[in-house]
Amino acid sequence: MKYVYILENFDSLPFYVGIADDLRARLAKHNAGEVPHTSKHGPWRIKTYVAFSDAAQAVAFEKYLKSASGCTFAKKRL
């Protein structure tokens, strides 16, 4: 399984979109400061995630969520 996830922090800064095989381990890395893009803005919590059995679909959905229209979709719907 591949997980596309959206993280939010407690300071209401912009959310972070990522992809992982092990969601709990990846969240732990974000909160430990091991991910450069999120290390300055923790602690993080999972806002939402979507599980995919097809890795290509997961990558495509992550790419969409990082686009302008995907970001707007995520803010309104997720």
N, CA, C and O atoms as CSV, one atom per row, in Angstrom:
chain,resi,resn,atom,element,x,y,z
A,1,MET,N,N,0.842,-1.191,0.000
A,1,MET,CA,C,0.000,0.000,0.000
A,1,MET,C,C,0.882,1.247,0.000
A,1,MET,O,O,1.937,1.293,0.632
A,2,LYS,N,N,0.420,2.228,-0.713
A,2,LYS,CA,C,1.029,3.556,-0.704
A,2,LYS,C,C,0.019,4.509,-0.105
A,2,LYS,O,O,-1.175,4.430,-0.393
A,3,TYR,N,N,0.502,5.403,0.722
A,3,TYR,CA,C,-0.359,6.380,1.378
A,3,TYR,C,C,0.022,7.782,0.929
A,3,TYR,O,O,1.186,8.173,1.023
A,4,VAL,N,N,-0.939,8.527,0.450
A,4,VAL,CA,C,-0.767,9.944,0.179
A,4,VAL,C,C,-1.390,10.653,1.374
A,4,VAL,O,O,-2.546,10.411,1.720
A,5,TYR,N,N,-0.615,11.524,1.996
A,5,TYR,CA,C,-1.072,12.114,3.251
A,5,TYR,C,C,-0.936,13.630,3.236
A,5,TYR,O,O,-0.129,14.200,2.501
A,6,ILE,N,N,-1.746,14.258,4.065
A,6,ILE,CA,C,-1.668,15.692,4.290
A,6,ILE,C,C,-1.411,15.891,5.772
A,6,ILE,O,O,-2.149,15.390,6.620
A,7,LEU,N,N,-0.354,16.630,6.068
A,7,LEU,CA,C,-0.014,16.945,7.448
A,7,LEU,C,C,-0.370,18.392,7.735
A,7,LEU,O,O,-0.293,19.250,6.856
A,8,GLU,N,N,-0.754,18.648,8.957
A,8,GLU,CA,C,-0.946,20.019,9.418
A,8,GLU,C,C,-0.213,20.159,10.732
A,8,GLU,O,O,-0.049,19.191,11.476
A,9,ASN,N,N,0.226,21.376,11.012
A,9,ASN,CA,C,0.877,21.596,12.302
A,9,ASN,C,C,-0.053,22.400,13.196
A,9,ASN,O,O,-1.147,22.793,12.789
A,10,PHE,N,N,0.394,22.634,14.403
A,10,PHE,CA,C,-0.460,23.291,15.392
A,10,PHE,C,C,-0.403,24.812,15.278
A,10,PHE,O,O,-1.135,25.504,15.985
A,11,ASP,N,N,0.458,25.350,14.398
A,11,ASP,CA,C,0.590,26.794,14.220
A,11,ASP,C,C,-0.224,27.320,13.051
A,11,ASP,O,O,-0.130,28.500,12.714
A,12,SER,N,N,-1.022,26.462,12.427
A,12,SER,CA,C,-1.874,26.827,11.294
A,12,SER,C,C,-1.081,27.316,10.088
A,12,SER,O,O,-1.587,28.120,9.305
A,13,LEU,N,N,0.132,26.855,9.928
A,13,LEU,CA,C,0.902,27.170,8.732
A,13,LEU,C,C,0.410,26.285,7.597
A,13,LEU,O,O,-0.365,25.360,7.838
A,14,PRO,N,N,0.837,26.543,6.369
A,14,PRO,CA,C,0.377,25.713,5.255
A,14,PRO,C,C,0.614,24.222,5.513
A,14,PRO,O,O,1.541,23.831,6.221
A,15,PHE,N,N,-0.240,23.421,4.925
A,15,PHE,CA,C,-0.135,21.984,5.128
A,15,PHE,C,C,0.958,21.400,4.241
A,15,PHE,O,O,1.464,22.070,3.341
A,16,TYR,N,N,1.313,20.157,4.501
A,16,TYR,CA,C,2.350,19.457,3.754
A,16,TYR,C,C,1.750,18.192,3.160
A,16,TYR,O,O,1.033,17.464,3.846
A,17,VAL,N,N,2.038,17.922,1.886
A,17,VAL,CA,C,1.560,16.736,1.189
A,17,VAL,C,C,2.741,15.817,0.933
A,17,VAL,O,O,3.796,16.263,0.482
A,18,GLY,N,N,2.565,14.534,1.219
A,18,GLY,CA,C,3.625,13.575,0.975
A,18,GLY,C,C,3.083,12.204,0.640
A,18,GLY,O,O,1.872,11.990,0.587
A,19,ILE,N,N,4.007,11.273,0.411
A,19,ILE,CA,C,3.652,9.895,0.076
A,19,ILE,C,C,4.575,8.975,0.859
A,19,ILE,O,O,5.753,9.281,1.049
A,20,ALA,N,N,4.035,7.840,1.318
A,20,ALA,CA,C,4.838,6.928,2.129
A,20,ALA,C,C,4.293,5.513,2.054
A,20,ALA,O,O,3.121,5.296,1.747
A,21,ASP,N,N,5.165,4.555,2.342
A,21,ASP,CA,C,4.746,3.160,2.470
A,21,ASP,C,C,4.258,2.878,3.888
A,21,ASP,O,O,3.297,2.135,4.089
A,22,ASP,N,N,4.929,3.479,4.866
A,22,ASP,CA,C,4.599,3.291,6.285
A,22,ASP,C,C,4.264,4.663,6.868
A,22,ASP,O,O,5.160,5.447,7.177
A,23,LEU,N,N,2.998,4.941,7.013
A,23,LEU,CA,C,2.541,6.268,7.413
A,23,LEU,C,C,2.986,6.640,8.828
A,23,LEU,O,O,3.403,7.775,9.060
A,24,ARG,N,N,2.906,5.723,9.757
A,24,ARG,CA,C,3.299,6.027,11.143
A,24,ARG,C,C,4.783,6.342,11.244
A,24,ARG,O,O,5.173,7.278,11.943
A,25,ALA,N,N,5.611,5.573,10.556
A,25,ALA,CA,C,7.057,5.815,10.586
A,25,ALA,C,C,7.388,7.152,9.936
A,25,ALA,O,O,8.260,7.880,10.411
A,26,ARG,N,N,6.690,7.472,8.847
A,26,ARG,CA,C,6.953,8.737,8.163
A,26,ARG,C,C,6.548,9.921,9.027
A,26,ARG,O,O,7.263,10.922,9.066
A,27,LEU,N,N,5.424,9.832,9.716
A,27,LEU,CA,C,5.012,10.902,10.631
A,27,LEU,C,C,6.038,11.078,11.741
A,27,LEU,O,O,6.357,12.205,12.119
A,28,ALA,N,N,6.553,9.979,12.263
A,28,ALA,CA,C,7.585,10.058,13.302
A,28,ALA,C,C,8.825,10.790,12.790
A,28,ALA,O,O,9.426,11.574,13.525
A,29,LYS,N,N,9.211,10.543,11.541
A,29,LYS,CA,C,10.364,11.241,10.954
A,29,LYS,C,C,10.086,12.729,10.815
A,29,LYS,O,O,10.959,13.552,11.092
A,30,HIS,N,N,8.876,13.084,10.387
A,30,HIS,CA,C,8.519,14.503,10.288
A,30,HIS,C,C,8.633,15.167,11.661
A,30,HIS,O,O,9.201,16.253,11.777
A,31,ASN,N,N,8.107,14.534,12.680
A,31,ASN,CA,C,8.113,15.128,14.015
A,31,ASN,C,C,9.475,15.101,14.682
A,31,ASN,O,O,9.718,15.869,15.612
A,32,ALA,N,N,10.369,14.233,14.226
A,32,ALA,CA,C,11.735,14.184,14.763
A,32,ALA,C,C,12.653,15.180,14.066
A,32,ALA,O,O,13.816,15.315,14.445
A,33,GLY,N,N,12.149,15.878,13.053
A,33,GLY,CA,C,12.953,16.854,12.336
A,33,GLY,C,C,13.874,16.245,11.291
A,33,GLY,O,O,14.841,16.882,10.875
A,34,GLU,N,N,13.591,15.029,10.863
A,34,GLU,CA,C,14.442,14.342,9.897
A,34,GLU,C,C,14.068,14.637,8.447
A,34,GLU,O,O,14.751,14.175,7.533
A,35,VAL,N,N,13.010,15.386,8.221
A,35,VAL,CA,C,12.584,15.735,6.866
A,35,VAL,C,C,12.840,17.234,6.684
A,35,VAL,O,O,12.211,18.053,7.353
A,36,PRO,N,N,13.755,17.598,5.787
A,36,PRO,CA,C,14.140,19.010,5.656
A,36,PRO,C,C,12.980,19.979,5.418
A,36,PRO,O,O,12.989,21.082,5.965
A,37,HIS,N,N,11.997,19.601,4.626
A,37,HIS,CA,C,10.899,20.517,4.307
A,37,HIS,C,C,9.971,20.793,5.487
A,37,HIS,O,O,9.272,21.806,5.492
A,38,THR,N,N,9.951,19.926,6.469
A,38,THR,CA,C,9.028,20.111,7.588
A,38,THR,C,C,9.727,20.291,8.929
A,38,THR,O,O,9.063,20.445,9.954
A,39,SER,N,N,11.033,20.274,8.939
A,39,SER,CA,C,11.762,20.269,10.209
A,39,SER,C,C,11.581,21.543,11.031
A,39,SER,O,O,11.707,21.506,12.255
A,40,LYS,N,N,11.290,22.662,10.381
A,40,LYS,CA,C,11.181,23.938,11.108
A,40,LYS,C,C,9.779,24.245,11.609
A,40,LYS,O,O,9.588,25.217,12.340
A,41,HIS,N,N,8.801,23.439,11.235
A,41,HIS,CA,C,7.413,23.797,11.527
A,41,HIS,C,C,6.629,22.735,12.290
A,41,HIS,O,O,5.412,22.661,12.122
A,42,GLY,N,N,7.254,21.924,13.107
A,42,GLY,CA,C,6.539,20.876,13.828
A,42,GLY,C,C,5.913,21.403,15.091
A,42,GLY,O,O,6.056,22.590,15.385
A,43,PRO,N,N,5.241,20.598,15.835
A,43,PRO,CA,C,4.911,19.199,15.570
A,43,PRO,C,C,3.782,19.077,14.543
A,43,PRO,O,O,2.966,19.982,14.370
A,44,TRP,N,N,3.769,17.939,13.878
A,44,TRP,CA,C,2.812,17.670,12.821
A,44,TRP,C,C,1.806,16.619,13.243
A,44,TRP,O,O,2.096,15.767,14.082
A,45,ARG,N,N,0.632,16.685,12.659
A,45,ARG,CA,C,-0.377,15.637,12.835
A,45,ARG,C,C,-0.993,15.353,11.468
A,45,ARG,O,O,-0.973,16.203,10.577
A,46,ILE,N,N,-1.527,14.176,11.317
A,46,ILE,CA,C,-2.143,13.790,10.055
A,46,ILE,C,C,-3.524,14.437,9.962
A,46,ILE,O,O,-4.379,14.239,10.826
A,47,LYS,N,N,-3.719,15.199,8.914
A,47,LYS,CA,C,-5.026,15.797,8.665
A,47,LYS,C,C,-5.904,14.789,7.931
A,47,LYS,O,O,-7.060,14.585,8.299
A,48,THR,N,N,-5.355,14.161,6.895
A,48,THR,CA,C,-6.066,13.133,6.149
A,48,THR,C,C,-5.068,12.294,5.368
A,48,THR,O,O,-3.934,12.713,5.137
A,49,TYR,N,N,-5.497,11.118,4.968
A,49,TYR,CA,C,-4.670,10.287,4.106
A,49,TYR,C,C,-5.570,9.418,3.243
A,49,TYR,O,O,-6.722,9.147,3.582
A,50,VAL,N,N,-5.006,8.984,2.105
A,50,VAL,CA,C,-5.703,8.110,1.176
A,50,VAL,C,C,-4.764,6.960,0.865
A,50,VAL,O,O,-3.598,7.177,0.534
A,51,ALA,N,N,-5.267,5.734,0.970
A,51,ALA,CA,C,-4.464,4.544,0.690
A,51,ALA,C,C,-4.697,4.092,-0.749
A,51,ALA,O,O,-5.830,4.072,-1.231
A,52,PHE,N,N,-3.616,3.732,-1.420
A,52,PHE,CA,C,-3.676,3.250,-2.799
A,52,PHE,C,C,-2.978,1.905,-2.885
A,52,PHE,O,O,-1.911,1.716,-2.301
A,53,SER,N,N,-3.578,0.969,-3.612
A,53,SER,CA,C,-2.902,-0.298,-3.872
A,53,SER,C,C,-2.021,-0.190,-5.109
A,53,SER,O,O,-1.118,-1.004,-5.302
A,54,ASP,N,N,-2.276,0.809,-5.946
A,54,ASP,CA,C,-1.490,1.046,-7.149
A,54,ASP,C,C,-0.545,2.227,-6.916
A,54,ASP,O,O,-0.998,3.353,-6.713
A,55,ALA,N,N,0.751,1.973,-6.945
A,55,ALA,CA,C,1.743,3.014,-6.669
A,55,ALA,C,C,1.675,4.157,-7.674
A,55,ALA,O,O,1.867,5.313,-7.296
A,56,ALA,N,N,1.408,3.868,-8.928
A,56,ALA,CA,C,1.333,4.916,-9.944
A,56,ALA,C,C,0.175,5.876,-9.671
A,56,ALA,O,O,0.309,7.083,-9.868
A,57,GLN,N,N,-0.949,5.347,-9.223
A,57,GLN,CA,C,-2.084,6.205,-8.872
A,57,GLN,C,C,-1.753,7.081,-7.666
A,57,GLN,O,O,-2.151,8.244,-7.607
A,58,ALA,N,N,-1.030,6.520,-6.717
A,58,ALA,CA,C,-0.644,7.291,-5.530
A,58,ALA,C,C,0.263,8.452,-5.912
A,58,ALA,O,O,0.072,9.572,-5.440
A,59,VAL,N,N,1.239,8.192,-6.756
A,59,VAL,CA,C,2.153,9.248,-7.195
A,59,VAL,C,C,1.401,10.322,-7.971
A,59,VAL,O,O,1.662,11.512,-7.795
A,60,ALA,N,N,0.480,9.916,-8.819
A,60,ALA,CA,C,-0.311,10.876,-9.593
A,60,ALA,C,C,-1.184,11.731,-8.676
A,60,ALA,O,O,-1.315,12.934,-8.901
A,61,PHE,N,N,-1.778,11.135,-7.655
A,61,PHE,CA,C,-2.624,11.893,-6.733
A,61,PHE,C,C,-1.789,12.860,-5.901
A,61,PHE,O,O,-2.213,13.990,-5.660
A,62,GLU,N,N,-0.614,12.432,-5.462
A,62,GLU,CA,C,0.275,13.333,-4.717
A,62,GLU,C,C,0.660,14.522,-5.594
A,62,GLU,O,O,0.633,15.667,-5.141
A,63,LYS,N,N,1.012,14.255,-6.828
A,63,LYS,CA,C,1.385,15.322,-7.755
A,63,LYS,C,C,0.216,16.286,-7.945
A,63,LYS,O,O,0.414,17.500,-7.978
A,64,TYR,N,N,-0.987,15.759,-8.069
A,64,TYR,CA,C,-2.174,16.606,-8.206
A,64,TYR,C,C,-2.362,17.485,-6.973
A,64,TYR,O,O,-2.611,18.683,-7.106
A,65,LEU,N,N,-2.246,16.911,-5.779
A,65,LEU,CA,C,-2.449,17.694,-4.555
A,65,LEU,C,C,-1.413,18.803,-4.394
A,65,LEU,O,O,-1.665,19.796,-3.711
A,66,LYS,N,N,-0.257,18.638,-5.018
A,66,LYS,CA,C,0.780,19.663,-4.946
A,66,LYS,C,C,0.618,20.734,-6.017
A,66,LYS,O,O,1.340,21.731,-6.011
A,67,SER,N,N,-0.323,20.534,-6.935
A,67,SER,CA,C,-0.597,21.539,-7.966
A,67,SER,C,C,-1.526,22.617,-7.393
A,67,SER,O,O,-2.082,22.457,-6.307
A,68,ALA,N,N,-1.682,23.701,-8.130
A,68,ALA,CA,C,-2.542,24.794,-7.660
A,68,ALA,C,C,-3.992,24.333,-7.485
A,68,ALA,O,O,-4.620,24.627,-6.468
A,69,SER,N,N,-4.518,23.613,-8.473
A,69,SER,CA,C,-5.911,23.178,-8.362
A,69,SER,C,C,-6.055,22.104,-7.287
A,69,SER,O,O,-7.073,22.060,-6.596
A,70,GLY,N,N,-5.064,21.248,-7.138
A,70,GLY,CA,C,-5.097,20.230,-6.094
A,70,GLY,C,C,-5.025,20.829,-4.703
A,70,GLY,O,O,-5.676,20.344,-3.777
A,71,CYS,N,N,-4.243,21.872,-4.556
A,71,CYS,CA,C,-4.147,22.567,-3.271
A,71,CYS,C,C,-5.491,23.192,-2.906
A,71,CYS,O,O,-5.917,23.124,-1.753
A,72,THR,N,N,-6.156,23.798,-3.884
A,72,THR,CA,C,-7.480,24.375,-3.648
A,72,THR,C,C,-8.474,23.279,-3.281
A,72,THR,O,O,-9.277,23.453,-2.364
A,73,PHE,N,N,-8.429,22.151,-3.990
A,73,PHE,CA,C,-9.287,21.016,-3.681
A,73,PHE,C,C,-9.070,20.536,-2.250
A,73,PHE,O,O,-10.029,20.310,-1.512
A,74,ALA,N,N,-7.816,20.382,-1.863
A,74,ALA,CA,C,-7.492,19.881,-0.523
A,74,ALA,C,C,-7.998,20.843,0.556
A,74,ALA,O,O,-8.521,20.404,1.580
A,75,LYS,N,N,-7.848,22.127,0.334
A,75,LYS,CA,C,-8.302,23.109,1.327
A,75,LYS,C,C,-9.824,23.071,1.486
A,75,LYS,O,O,-10.342,23.241,2.590
A,76,LYS,N,N,-10.535,22.849,0.379
A,76,LYS,CA,C,-12.003,22.857,0.427
A,76,LYS,C,C,-12.589,21.525,0.887
A,76,LYS,O,O,-13.569,21.501,1.632
A,77,ARG,N,N,-11.993,20.419,0.447
A,77,ARG,CA,C,-12.638,19.132,0.600
A,77,ARG,C,C,-11.979,18.154,1.580
A,77,ARG,O,O,-12.640,17.245,2.082
A,78,LEU,N,N,-10.698,18.332,1.851
A,78,LEU,CA,C,-10.020,17.351,2.701
A,78,LEU,C,C,-9.700,17.900,4.072
A,78,LEU,O,O,-9.129,17.193,4.902
